[in-house]
Amino acid sequence: MPLYDFRCGGCRHEFESLVRAGSTPSCPSCGGTDLERLISTSFSVKGAPGLSDAARRAVQKQQRALHRDQAAFQHENEKKHLDD
C-alpha cells in the first residue's frame, strides 16, 4: 500500500493517504474525490535502522522545512498562473 500526497481540487486541502489497489481516496476535509496527486520528496525515517533519536529528529525537521518551502513555491506559482 503506497502512501501518496494529495491536494483536493474542491477545498485545496493537502493530505497523505494510503492507497490500496482498486480504491479511490477521498479528501478528509470535504469528502471530495477530485484529487491531484503531488510529488513527494520525503521519505519515512521512523523505521530507519542505525539512526539515533537526535538524527531522526533532525531529518524530520529538514523534511518539514522542505515541505513548507515546496508548499510556498507551489502557492506562488499558482498565484502567478491565475494572475496571468
N, C-alpha and C positions, 0 to 999 in steps of 0.2 A: 504494500500500500504506500504509494508515494505521497509525500507532503508537498503541497503546492501553495504558493501565494496567489491571492486573487484580489481584484478590485471590482466592486459591484457597479454595474452600469446605471443602476437606479439611484442609489444613495451615495455612491463613491466610497463606501466603507471598504477598508483593506483588511484582509484576514488570511489566515492559513487554514488549510483543510486537508485531511487525509482523504484521498480519493480511491475508492475501491473500483475494481473493474466493473463496468456497466452501470455505475451510479453517477448521478449528476449532483454536484454540491449546490447548496443554496446559501445566500447571504444570511449570516446570523443576526444582522441588524434589521433588515426589512423582509427577508424571505425570498428575495428576487433570485432569478436564475440567469439573468443577463450578466455574465461574469467575464472579466478579462483575466487570463492567466498571466501573472507577472513573472519576470525573470528574477530568480532568487540567486544571490551570490553568497549567501550564508550557508553554513552547514552546522550540524549539531555537534557539540563538543561534550555533551553530557556523558556519553559512554566512551570517550576517547581515553584509551589506556595510557598511563605514564604521565598524565598532566596533573600537576599539583592543583590544589584548590585556588591558589593565587593566580596561576597561569590560566586556569579555566575562566576565572572571573575577568581577567584581562582580555581574553579572547572574546568573551561575551560582551564586554564593554565596547570593544572595537566593532563588533557586529552591530550593536545598537546604534553607534555613531554612523556607521556606513549606511544603515537602513534610513536613518534620519536624513543624511545627505542625499541619498537616492530619491527619497520622497520629495525633498525640497526641489531638486533638479527636475523631477518629473512634473511637479506643480508649475514651475516656471515655464517649462516647455509647453505645457497645455495652455497656460495663460497667454503666451506669445502666439500660439496657434489660433486661439479664439480671438485675439485682438487683430489678427491679420485679415 
